[in-house]
Amino acid sequence: MGLYRPEFETQSAERLATHQLARLNQLLTRLLPGNRFYAGLLGAQAPVRDWSDYRRLPLTTKAMLVRDQATLPPFGTIATYAPEAYTAYHQTSGTTGAPLAVIDTPESWAWWAECWRYVYAAAGVGPADRIFLAFSFGPFIGFWAAYAGAQALGAAVIPGGGLDSASRLALMARAQATVLVSTPTYALRLAEVAQDTGRALGDLGVRATVHAGEPGASIPAVRDRIEAAWRAACYDHAGGTEVGAYAMPCPQRDGLHLNEVEFIGEVLDPDTLAPVEDGAVGELVLTNLGRPGWPVIRYRTGDLVRSGGRACPCGRTLLKLPGGLLGRADDLLVVRGINIYPSAIEAIVREFDVQEFRIVRRRRHAMDDLLIEVESAADVPARLAGAFRQRLGLRLDTAAVPAGSLPRFEMKARRVVDERSSGDA
């Protein structure tokens, strides 16, 4: 699909590196010494002359930011400017620990919207579209930024907060929405509600769906199910409260592109912190280049990605992330010595006629074990177990549960339940 800034998205690696280093040094000049967090972490930094200099900069972690805010509430020392300069307040979801408060100046918030312009362009979304945001407007930043990006694009924005799923579908029909923005899980939930209420999703006129918050939209089986239900093209993207909207969809439909126009990215081995080779999986480390009010430098995102090089038939020379987000480093499940991520389980589950599913972590006979519960017909669990055995090399227990008995999610799905105890089952 479209390029938002083709002169940057298709430039050579050498020109891109020059652009990134210039932006980084501009950012450091604005940050230091006023930003107390990075003044303490980086010291009196001379200009970053090359990538060797850059890789000597210390890494930033979420734990460091949370500890900083706990020591000096409410915002810690990472805010570059005085409190009155900030106009937007958000916080992380808290799914992996204490919520982290994040604040933005008008300039930094405009940069967030700019990052979303790349996402919308890559998904073929333009000013003539009517974009429906299917989420409740709480302090989580993700779709507030999508709202700001849509306004900057000049598209009509239809907020879906404060409504149940059936009412959201009715509003989409009434407002003639052409684009849905949601988590992939919630797009499937809306399809389920439409089926239950006799509404034909394909008649709504939605031509594209854009997703975030979970790896699902880059999993082919999940994407195929969304597209079949909505009769619309499904696009993934990636972002984070601490860093910004950092990756855009690729029309090759085999992953994402890192937005290296607005970010510096590295894919590092989570244990050794050495760069991984192309084709290998590592942790994504990011520096945002346009958010001086609340910057992060060499931030460990916890997101696992595959480094895919820069050659892509779509014409972008930005780093490719095949398969999109593969999961989070702390989502790793170890079952009888085999490492597995929930996204690998979902990729198989979604190939079957399953409405919803859950991964139950158990401890049986002194070993960790998984039970996969699925809302499905009685014959599905046995076939699903066979697919796990063939594709993952694991024997996983599977069980059918009554339709509608598992939780539904609007924001990030939490499908992994830990029922382990110190004793054996």
Secondary structure as UniProt FT lines:
FT   HELIX           6..9
FT   HELIX           13..31
FT   TURN            32..34
FT   HELIX           36..42
FT   HELIX           51..55
FT   HELIX           62..71
FT   TURN            73..77
FT   HELIX           83..85
FT   STRAND          88..91
FT   TURN            95..96
FT   STRAND          101..104
FT   HELIX           106..122
FT   TURN            123..124
FT   TURN            127..128
FT   STRAND          130..133
FT   HELIX           142..153
FT   STRAND          156..159
FT   TURN            161..162
FT   HELIX           165..175
FT   STRAND          179..182
FT   HELIX           184..197
FT   HELIX           201..203
FT   STRAND          208..211
FT   HELIX           216..218
FT   HELIX           220..230
FT   STRAND          233..236
FT   STRAND          238..240
FT   TURN            241..243
FT   STRAND          244..249
FT   TURN            251..252
FT   STRAND          255..258
FT   TURN            260..262
FT   STRAND          263..268
FT   TURN            270..272
FT   TURN            278..279
FT   STRAND          281..288
FT   TURN            292..293
FT   STRAND          299..306
FT   TURN            313..314
FT   STRAND          320..322
FT   STRAND          327..328
FT   HELIX           329..331
FT   STRAND          333..335
FT   TURN            336..337
FT   STRAND          338..340
FT   HELIX           342..349
FT   TURN            350..351
FT   STRAND          357..364
FT   TURN            365..366
FT   STRAND          367..375
FT   TURN            378..379
FT   HELIX           380..392
FT   STRAND          397..401
FT   TURN            403..404
FT   STRAND          416..418
//
